[in-house]
Amino acid sequence: MTSSTTPTAVEVVAPIAGTVIDITDVPDPVFAKKSVGDGFGISAPPGGTVVSPG
């Protein structure tokens, strides 16, 4: 594996309407404390329901 110092742009597409929020503002403490790594959250619109495929 090689390492690159050149920044790469990445487009992130969300399968839900909402607002991107800082990971520390996510209501789940495991994610908010970055216990599983850095990231971001998506705040669903009022009345929106998010479920996992199953």
Backbone as CSV, one residue per row, in Angstrom:
resi,resn,N_x,N_y,N_z,CA_x,CA_y,CA_z,C_x,C_y,C_z
1,MET,0.840,-1.173,0.000,0.000,0.000,0.000,0.882,1.231,0.000
2,THR,0.538,2.192,-0.833,1.300,3.434,-0.874,0.480,4.556,-0.265
3,SER,1.180,5.577,0.148,0.497,6.710,0.763,0.644,7.916,-0.139
4,SER,-0.382,8.731,-0.200,-0.368,9.915,-1.040,-0.601,11.140,-0.174
5,THR,0.122,12.207,-0.471,-0.081,13.444,0.276,-0.947,14.419,-0.506
6,THR,-1.384,14.016,-1.684,-2.234,14.875,-2.500,-3.683,14.744,-2.037
7,PRO,-4.311,15.861,-1.640,-5.717,15.776,-1.215,-6.609,15.307,-2.358
8,THR,-7.589,14.508,-2.024,-8.528,13.993,-3.005,-9.936,14.422,-2.612
9,ALA,-10.678,14.948,-3.558,-12.066,15.332,-3.294,-12.940,14.090,-3.352
10,VAL,-13.852,13.977,-2.415,-14.777,12.857,-2.365,-16.186,13.417,-2.267
11,GLU,-17.069,12.978,-3.152,-18.463,13.404,-3.095,-19.238,12.404,-2.251
12,VAL,-19.902,12.893,-1.219,-20.705,12.037,-0.356,-22.172,12.279,-0.695
13,VAL,-22.870,11.210,-1.013,-24.278,11.313,-1.375,-25.092,10.625,-0.284
14,ALA,-26.067,11.328,0.260,-26.901,10.771,1.322,-28.223,10.275,0.745
15,PRO,-28.642,9.087,1.134,-29.910,8.555,0.634,-31.123,9.071,1.409
16,ILE,-30.976,10.237,2.037,-32.063,10.818,2.829,-31.931,12.335,2.794
17,ALA,-33.049,13.013,2.830,-33.015,14.471,2.936,-32.679,14.822,4.381
18,GLY,-31.951,15.878,4.582,-31.608,16.298,5.934,-30.451,17.268,5.918
19,THR,-29.927,17.532,7.088,-28.827,18.468,7.254,-27.618,17.740,7.811
20,VAL,-26.449,17.992,7.248,-25.219,17.400,7.762,-24.886,18.084,9.083
21,ILE,-24.604,17.280,10.117,-24.240,17.812,11.426,-22.908,17.231,11.871
22,ASP,-22.248,17.921,12.763,-20.974,17.455,13.314,-21.206,16.159,14.088
23,ILE,-20.256,15.253,14.020,-20.393,13.960,14.699,-20.600,14.136,16.202
24,THR,-20.043,15.192,16.788,-20.205,15.409,18.229,-21.621,15.838,18.603
25,ASP,-22.436,16.205,17.616,-23.826,16.590,17.867,-24.812,15.444,17.659
26,VAL,-24.317,14.276,17.291,-25.173,13.102,17.099,-25.662,12.640,18.481
27,PRO,-26.955,12.310,18.633,-27.477,11.946,19.953,-26.933,10.640,20.539
28,ASP,-26.368,9.769,19.729,-25.810,8.510,20.236,-24.419,8.773,20.805
29,PRO,-24.196,8.519,22.107,-22.909,8.850,22.730,-21.715,8.090,22.157
30,VAL,-21.918,6.886,21.656,-20.802,6.129,21.070,-20.253,6.853,19.845
31,PHE,-21.144,7.357,19.002,-20.711,8.095,17.822,-20.240,9.492,18.194
32,ALA,-20.960,10.168,19.101,-20.628,11.541,19.486,-19.242,11.643,20.116
33,LYS,-18.813,10.592,20.828,-17.482,10.590,21.451,-16.408,10.081,20.498
34,LYS,-16.788,9.789,19.259,-15.885,9.284,18.222,-15.239,7.955,18.614
35,SER,-15.960,7.153,19.401,-15.447,5.854,19.829,-15.214,4.914,18.654
36,VAL,-15.962,5.097,17.584,-15.816,4.248,16.401,-15.177,5.012,15.245
37,GLY,-14.561,6.152,15.554,-13.879,6.944,14.530,-14.593,8.250,14.243
38,ASP,-13.970,9.050,13.392,-14.510,10.356,13.037,-15.601,10.199,11.982
39,GLY,-16.372,11.221,11.790,-17.431,11.154,10.790,-18.341,12.356,10.863
40,PHE,-19.576,12.152,10.447,-20.588,13.208,10.489,-21.938,12.533,10.654
41,GLY,-22.938,13.323,10.974,-24.293,12.810,11.092,-25.196,13.517,10.108
42,ILE,-26.365,12.961,9.910,-27.379,13.606,9.077,-28.634,13.732,9.928
43,SER,-29.053,14.965,10.141,-30.254,15.242,10.915,-31.450,15.139,9.974
44,ALA,-32.291,14.135,10.213,-33.466,13.920,9.357,-34.480,15.033,9.570
45,PRO,-35.260,15.334,8.555,-36.290,16.367,8.706,-37.338,15.931,9.734
46,PRO,-38.056,16.882,10.336,-39.094,16.528,11.320,-40.079,15.510,10.741
47,GLY,-40.365,14.499,11.526,-41.288,13.462,11.077,-40.631,12.398,10.224
48,GLY,-39.351,12.602,9.890,-38.635,11.623,9.077,-38.264,10.408,9.906
49,THR,-38.358,9.251,9.322,-37.994,8.016,10.000,-36.865,7.360,9.224
50,VAL,-35.828,6.957,9.938,-34.692,6.288,9.308,-34.645,4.864,9.837
51,VAL,-34.627,3.896,8.939,-34.536,2.490,9.320,-33.447,1.827,8.491
52,SER,-32.904,0.752,9.018,-31.895,0.023,8.257,-32.586,-1.031,7.399
53,PRO,-31.954,-1.376,6.274,-32.550,-2.429,5.447,-32.519,-3.749,6.213
54,GLY,-33.471,-4.542,6.008,-33.432,-5.751,6.801,-34.251,-6.825,6.273
